[in-house]
Amino acid sequence: MSARTLRRVEDLVAADLAPEAARAGLDAVSERYAIAITPEMAALIDPADPHDPIARQFVPHEAELETRPEEMADPIGDEAHSPVPGVVHRYPDRALLKAVTVCPVYCRFCFRRESVGPAHGGLLPEADLDRAIAYLASRPEIWEVILTGGDPLVLAPRRLEALMRRLAAIDHVKVVRLHTRVPAVDPGHVDAALIAALKACGKTVYVALHANHPRELTEAARAACARLVDAGIAMVSQSVLLRGVNDDVETLAALMRGFVEARVKPYYLHHPDLAPGTSRFRLTIAEGQALMRALRGRVSGLCQPTYVLDIPGGAGKSPIGPGYLEGETVEDWRGKRHRYEGEM
């Protein structure tokens, strides 16, 4: 295992995760998009496998500089719904608080890839954080605050606790959710100090774990999830449907079962967004629906995520899974249709 996070192209070449011949092209990618691969993720990569699903998620590729006409810097329209810096208020009862712009790893398909990384400032400036907290406090309809970024669990426990206490002072905020990869990509960071910081607000706390391949749910990752759940912190999952990573039903089934075994409820399976340079990851929606139909007939209902599309431009998420009703008939998990005699 590498002893440190790999952040430069020369680190990837030295670790045999990128060929020397690709250095110039990857240097150009790194000038635009951040690179970081933690030791835990680097250890999972098989350098001899050109199609390794972990490498595909984290090792940069020259194709990232190829932008298609339909791709956009802000594919889900965060900016259109940002009343103050750091806040996205798209839905009535919940808002995002982007407290950081850095992550422990950088996904090559990230929909915020144009606004995350060390070059984008790291922490939300204190004056902007004050404005963000004031906005959240001024809107009584906000029931849930979702900490994202960036990855909020990269915050030092002291900073995270201070932020959670500020949210605790907003009476109408009842739930705080944190979107993170940390339990999988840096499980040792999930320690007693971090858990105490998460619980400091006294609110209902959810941690949404982002993982896309069952190999990411290592023994150490499952132990990190157990520490969170045993402390009373509920967990849900987020995954992205990615060509070459999890675009077959066997892999998806193993991933969703792995989440449930780790006491993480599958929540969202995202269709990949139209972020710049990410076309190599995208499937068609029809392919995604076929996978969801196959998953429905293969694994427990506990293992079923909601397949969603973030509508480009900022209109929000919509479920896009397959339909089972047609006229007065309904389809079962084997694909057989049955007439329903009740009212439709």
C-alpha positions as CSV (number, residue, x, y, z in Angstrom):
1,M,0.0,0.0,0.0
2,S,1.2,3.5,-0.8
3,A,2.1,5.4,2.3
4,R,0.5,8.7,1.2
5,T,-2.2,10.1,-1.0
6,L,-1.1,10.2,-4.7
7,R,-1.7,13.8,-5.9
8,R,0.6,14.2,-8.9
9,V,1.1,12.5,-12.2
10,E,4.6,11.6,-11.3
11,D,3.2,9.8,-8.2
12,L,0.9,7.8,-10.4
13,V,3.7,6.8,-12.8
14,A,5.9,5.8,-9.9
15,A,3.1,3.7,-8.4
16,D,2.6,1.9,-11.8
17,L,-0.9,3.4,-12.1
18,A,-0.1,5.4,-15.2
19,P,2.4,4.8,-18.0
20,E,5.3,7.1,-18.5
21,A,4.2,7.6,-22.1
22,A,1.0,9.2,-20.9
23,R,2.7,11.7,-18.6
24,A,2.4,14.8,-20.9
25,G,-1.3,14.2,-21.5
26,L,-2.1,13.6,-17.9
27,D,-0.1,16.6,-16.8
28,A,-2.5,18.7,-19.0
29,V,-5.5,17.0,-17.3
30,S,-4.0,17.7,-13.8
31,E,-3.7,21.4,-14.7
32,R,-7.5,21.5,-15.0
33,Y,-8.8,18.9,-12.6
34,A,-7.5,17.8,-9.2
35,I,-6.0,14.4,-8.6
36,A,-6.0,12.4,-5.3
37,I,-6.0,8.7,-4.6
38,T,-5.8,7.6,-1.0
39,P,-3.5,4.7,0.0
40,E,-6.6,2.6,0.6
41,M,-7.9,3.1,-2.9
42,A,-4.5,2.7,-4.5
43,A,-4.1,-0.6,-2.8
44,L,-7.3,-1.9,-4.4
45,I,-6.1,-1.2,-8.0
46,D,-4.7,-4.0,-10.1
47,P,-2.1,-2.2,-12.3
48,A,-2.1,-5.2,-14.7
49,D,-5.8,-4.8,-15.4
50,P,-6.4,-2.1,-18.0
51,H,-10.1,-2.1,-17.1
52,D,-9.7,-2.0,-13.4
53,P,-13.0,-0.4,-12.0
54,I,-11.2,1.4,-9.1
55,A,-8.6,2.9,-11.4
56,R,-11.3,4.0,-13.8
57,Q,-12.9,6.0,-11.1
58,F,-9.7,7.8,-9.8
59,V,-6.8,7.6,-12.2
60,P,-7.0,10.5,-14.7
61,H,-7.4,9.9,-18.4
62,E,-6.5,12.1,-21.4
63,A,-10.2,11.9,-22.6
64,E,-11.1,14.2,-19.7
65,L,-10.1,17.2,-21.9
66,E,-12.6,16.2,-24.6
67,T,-15.8,18.1,-24.0
68,R,-18.9,17.2,-25.8
69,P,-21.5,19.9,-26.9
70,E,-24.1,18.7,-24.3
71,E,-21.7,18.9,-21.4
72,M,-21.6,21.9,-19.1
73,A,-19.5,23.2,-16.2
74,D,-22.5,23.3,-13.8
75,P,-24.5,20.4,-15.1
76,I,-27.1,20.2,-12.3
77,G,-27.5,24.0,-12.0
78,D,-26.2,24.7,-8.5
79,E,-25.4,28.3,-9.3
80,A,-29.0,29.0,-10.4
81,H,-30.2,28.1,-7.0
82,S,-27.5,29.6,-4.8
83,P,-28.9,32.6,-2.9
84,V,-25.6,33.2,-1.0
85,P,-22.2,31.7,-1.4
86,G,-22.0,28.1,-0.2
87,V,-25.7,27.4,-0.2
88,V,-27.8,25.7,-2.8
89,H,-31.6,25.9,-2.1
90,R,-33.3,24.0,-4.8
91,Y,-36.1,22.3,-2.9
92,P,-38.4,23.9,-0.4
93,D,-37.5,21.9,2.8
94,R,-33.8,21.2,2.3
95,A,-30.7,23.1,1.4
96,L,-27.1,22.2,0.6
97,L,-24.2,23.8,2.6
98,K,-20.9,23.5,0.7
99,A,-18.5,24.1,3.6
100,V,-15.4,22.8,1.7
101,T,-14.2,22.4,-1.8
102,V,-11.7,19.6,-1.3
103,C,-12.0,15.8,-1.2
104,P,-9.9,12.9,0.0
105,V,-10.1,11.5,-3.6
106,Y,-11.2,13.1,-6.8
107,C,-13.6,11.2,-9.0
108,R,-13.0,11.4,-12.7
109,F,-16.7,11.7,-13.3
110,C,-17.5,14.4,-10.7
111,F,-20.3,16.7,-11.6
112,R,-18.6,19.5,-9.6
113,R,-15.2,18.9,-11.1
114,E,-14.9,22.5,-12.2
115,S,-15.4,23.8,-8.7
116,V,-13.6,21.3,-6.4
117,G,-9.9,20.8,-5.6
118,P,-7.2,22.7,-3.7
119,A,-7.2,25.4,-6.4
120,H,-10.7,26.4,-5.3
121,G,-9.9,27.6,-1.8
122,G,-10.4,24.7,0.5
123,L,-12.7,26.1,3.2
124,L,-15.7,28.3,2.7
125,P,-14.4,31.7,3.8
126,E,-15.6,32.7,7.3
127,A,-17.6,35.7,6.1
128,D,-19.4,33.5,3.5
129,L,-20.1,30.8,6.2
130,D,-21.6,33.4,8.4
131,R,-23.9,34.5,5.5
132,A,-24.8,30.9,4.8
133,I,-25.7,30.1,8.4
134,A,-27.8,33.3,8.5
135,Y,-29.6,32.4,5.4
136,L,-30.4,28.9,6.7
137,A,-31.6,30.4,10.0
138,S,-33.9,32.9,8.1
139,R,-35.8,30.2,6.2
140,P,-38.1,28.3,8.5
141,E,-39.1,25.9,5.8
142,I,-35.6,24.3,5.8
143,W,-36.0,21.1,7.7
144,E,-32.8,19.4,6.5
145,V,-29.3,20.7,5.8
146,I,-27.1,18.6,3.6
147,L,-23.3,19.2,4.1
148,T,-21.5,18.6,0.8
149,G,-18.8,20.3,-1.2
150,G,-16.2,18.9,-1.5
151,D,-16.4,16.3,1.2
152,P,-17.4,17.6,4.6
153,L,-15.7,14.8,6.5
154,V,-12.3,16.1,5.5
155,L,-12.8,18.8,8.1
156,A,-10.8,18.5,11.3
157,P,-13.1,17.3,14.1
158,R,-12.8,20.7,15.8
159,R,-14.0,22.5,12.7
160,L,-16.8,20.0,12.0
161,E,-18.0,20.2,15.6
162,A,-18.1,24.0,15.5
163,L,-20.2,23.8,12.3
164,M,-22.5,21.2,13.7
165,R,-23.1,23.3,16.8
166,R,-24.0,26.3,14.6
167,L,-26.6,24.2,12.9
168,A,-27.8,23.0,16.3
169,A,-28.8,26.6,17.1
170,I,-31.3,26.6,14.2
171,D,-34.4,25.2,15.7
172,H,-36.3,24.5,12.5
173,V,-33.4,22.4,11.1
174,K,-34.2,18.9,12.4
175,V,-31.9,16.7,10.2
176,V,-28.3,17.1,9.1
177,R,-27.1,14.9,6.3
178,L,-23.4,14.6,5.2
179,H,-22.4,13.4,1.8
180,T,-19.0,11.6,1.9
181,R,-16.6,9.0,0.6
182,V,-14.4,9.0,3.7
183,P,-15.6,5.8,5.4
184,A,-14.6,3.9,2.2
185,V,-11.5,5.8,1.0
186,D,-10.0,6.8,4.4
187,P,-11.7,4.6,7.0
188,G,-9.2,5.3,9.7
189,H,-10.4,8.9,9.7
190,V,-13.7,7.8,11.2
191,D,-12.6,7.8,14.8
192,A,-14.0,8.7,18.1
193,A,-13.3,12.5,17.7
194,L,-15.0,12.6,14.3
195,I,-18.1,10.7,15.6
196,A,-18.3,13.0,18.6
197,A,-18.2,16.0,16.2
198,L,-21.0,14.6,14.2
199,K,-23.2,14.0,17.3
200,A,-22.5,17.5,18.7
201,C,-25.5,19.1,17.1
202,G,-28.0,16.9,18.8
203,K,-30.0,16.7,15.6
204,T,-30.9,13.6,13.6
205,V,-27.7,12.9,11.6
206,Y,-27.4,10.8,8.4
207,V,-24.2,10.0,6.6
208,A,-24.6,9.3,2.9
209,L,-21.7,7.1,1.7
210,H,-20.6,7.3,-1.9
211,A,-19.2,4.1,-3.3
212,N,-19.6,2.6,-6.7
213,H,-18.0,-0.9,-6.7
214,P,-18.2,-3.7,-4.1
215,R,-14.4,-3.8,-3.8
216,E,-14.6,-0.4,-2.2
217,L,-16.5,-1.9,0.8
218,T,-13.4,-3.4,2.4
219,E,-13.2,-4.8,5.8
220,A,-11.9,-1.5,7.1
221,A,-14.7,0.4,5.3
222,R,-17.3,-1.8,6.9
223,A,-15.7,-1.3,10.3
224,A,-15.9,2.5,9.8
225,C,-19.5,2.2,8.9
226,A,-20.1,0.0,12.0
227,R,-18.5,2.7,14.2
228,L,-20.9,5.3,12.8
229,V,-24.0,3.2,13.0
230,D,-23.2,1.9,16.5
231,A,-22.9,5.5,17.6
232,G,-26.5,6.1,16.5
233,I,-25.7,7.7,13.1
234,A,-27.9,6.4,10.3
235,M,-26.3,5.7,6.9
236,V,-27.6,5.6,3.4
237,S,-25.7,5.1,0.1
238,Q,-25.2,7.1,-3.0
239,S,-23.7,5.5,-6.2
240,V,-23.3,6.6,-9.8
241,L,-24.1,4.3,-12.6
242,L,-20.8,4.2,-14.5
243,R,-19.8,2.5,-17.7
244,G,-16.9,0.2,-17.0
245,V,-17.3,0.3,-13.3
246,N,-20.8,-1.1,-12.3
247,D,-22.8,-1.4,-15.5
248,D,-23.7,-5.0,-15.1
249,V,-26.3,-6.5,-12.8
250,E,-23.9,-8.8,-11.0
251,T,-21.7,-5.9,-9.9
252,L,-24.6,-3.7,-8.9
253,A,-26.2,-6.5,-6.9
254,A,-22.9,-7.2,-5.0
255,L,-22.6,-3.5,-4.3
256,M,-26.1,-3.1,-3.0
257,R,-25.9,-6.2,-0.9
258,G,-22.6,-5.0,0.5
259,F,-24.2,-1.8,1.6
260,V,-27.0,-3.6,3.3
261,E,-24.6,-6.0,5.0
262,A,-22.7,-2.9,6.3
263,R,-26.1,-1.4,7.6
264,V,-26.1,1.2,4.9
265,K,-29.5,1.6,3.2
266,P,-29.2,1.9,-0.6
267,Y,-30.7,5.3,-1.4
268,Y,-29.8,6.8,-4.8
269,L,-28.3,5.4,-8.0
270,H,-27.5,8.4,-10.1
271,H,-27.4,8.5,-13.8
272,P,-24.1,10.2,-14.7
273,D,-24.3,14.0,-15.1
274,L,-23.2,15.9,-18.2
275,A,-20.0,17.2,-16.6
276,P,-17.1,18.1,-19.0
277,G,-14.9,15.3,-20.2
278,T,-17.0,12.5,-18.7
279,S,-18.7,11.0,-21.7
280,R,-16.7,7.7,-21.4
281,F,-18.6,7.0,-18.2
282,R,-22.2,7.5,-19.5
283,L,-24.7,4.9,-20.4
284,T,-28.0,5.5,-22.0
285,I,-31.0,5.9,-19.7
286,A,-32.5,2.8,-21.4
287,E,-29.5,0.8,-20.4
288,G,-29.8,2.0,-16.8
289,Q,-33.5,1.1,-16.8
290,A,-32.7,-2.4,-18.0
291,L,-30.2,-2.8,-15.2
292,M,-32.7,-1.7,-12.6
293,R,-35.3,-4.1,-14.0
294,A,-32.7,-6.9,-13.7
295,L,-31.8,-5.8,-10.2
296,R,-35.5,-5.9,-9.1
297,G,-35.8,-9.5,-9.9
298,R,-32.4,-10.5,-8.4
299,V,-32.0,-9.0,-4.9
300,S,-34.0,-8.1,-1.8
301,G,-36.1,-5.0,-1.6
302,L,-33.7,-3.7,1.0
303,C,-31.1,-3.6,-1.8
304,Q,-33.1,-1.4,-4.2
305,P,-31.8,2.1,-4.8
306,T,-33.9,4.8,-6.6
307,Y,-32.5,5.4,-10.1
308,V,-32.5,9.2,-10.6
309,L,-31.5,11.8,-13.1
310,D,-30.5,15.3,-12.0
311,I,-32.2,17.3,-14.7
312,P,-29.6,19.5,-16.4
313,G,-29.9,23.1,-15.6
314,G,-31.2,22.9,-12.1
315,A,-34.7,21.5,-12.2
316,G,-33.8,18.8,-9.6
317,K,-33.8,15.0,-9.4
318,S,-36.5,12.8,-11.0
319,P,-36.8,9.0,-10.6
320,I,-36.2,7.4,-14.0
321,G,-36.5,3.7,-13.2
322,P,-38.5,1.3,-15.4
323,G,-42.3,1.3,-15.3
324,Y,-44.3,-1.9,-14.6
325,L,-47.8,-0.7,-15.3
326,E,-49.2,-0.8,-18.8
327,G,-52.9,-0.3,-19.3
328,E,-54.7,-2.6,-16.9
329,T,-51.7,-5.0,-16.5
330,V,-48.7,-5.1,-14.2
331,E,-45.4,-6.8,-14.9
332,D,-43.8,-9.1,-12.3
333,W,-40.1,-9.6,-11.6
334,R,-39.9,-12.4,-14.2
335,G,-41.2,-10.1,-16.9
336,K,-44.7,-11.7,-17.1
337,R,-47.7,-9.5,-17.3
338,H,-50.8,-9.8,-15.1
339,R,-54.2,-8.2,-15.3
340,Y,-55.2,-6.1,-12.3
341,E,-58.9,-6.1,-11.6
342,G,-59.0,-3.2,-9.1
343,E,-59.3,0.4,-10.1
344,M,-56.4,1.9,-12.0
